[in-house]
Amino acid sequence: MNALETGSFLAELTPLERAELEARGRVRDFERGETLFVEGERPGWVAVLLKGRVKAFSYREQGGEALLAVRGPGALLGEVAAIDGLPRSASVEALEPVRALAVTAEEFMAFLQLHGRVSVIIMRMLCQRWRDADLKRAEFGMFDATGRVAQRLVELAERFGVPYERRPGPAAPGESVRITLNLSQEELAGWVGASREAVSKALRTLRAHGWIETGRRRLIVHDLQALRRHAR
């Protein structure tokens, strides 16, 4: 199993809680591009990611996707619909091969009724997501497309970055980081709420500064501090 993301749902469970939850579900595998949940469908199960990463998104009225979040190993998915019984508010798709623990909504609710501590963990997670959503909404009035792209690249580098050995050349401040999550420009555009053309222009601007390097299925951040400053 991939390393769990810090602060993820699964990482917060005790060994006994995790063992009981695993006993209530079954492991399912999904290929890249395969859908786990569909927006608007009735909730039948929740998923806990064991391996791989997914994107949560909603379809825009004018066409295209609005990317809402990227989740990695340890994340809990579909819990809101399981708790309130309403149709799913977003679709979830595998960005790479994914393994997940699938637990029916009924078994998940029975698990929560026996473990009040886990319910509090979920409340904290939902509060954090709502706070993050509020911050992202504020970004639309505070930053242009380049600033929003810089913010998302900082987030991706911090969550999915690995050290990268820069080729010989002019010295760069700090260490370079390769982002291991491959998002298309369309997906990045859906995340920052801009057109693909605006995102392409933003990336050109950041490349011109020498802060990032892009290529086919490759995104490297050479100056994370500069991106952070621009994002602020």
Secondary structure, DSSP 8 states (H G I E B T S, - for coil): -----TT-HHHHS-HHHHHHHHHHSEEEEE-TT-EEE-TT----EEEEEEES-EEEEEE-TTSSEEEEEEE-TT-EESHHHHHH----SSEEEESS-EEEEEEEHHHHHHHHHH-HHHHHHHHHHHHHHHHHHHHHHHHHHH--HHHHHHHHHHHHHHHHEEEE---SSS--SS-EEEE-S---HHHHHHHHT--HHHHHHHHHHHHHTTSEEEETTEEEES-HHHHHHHH-
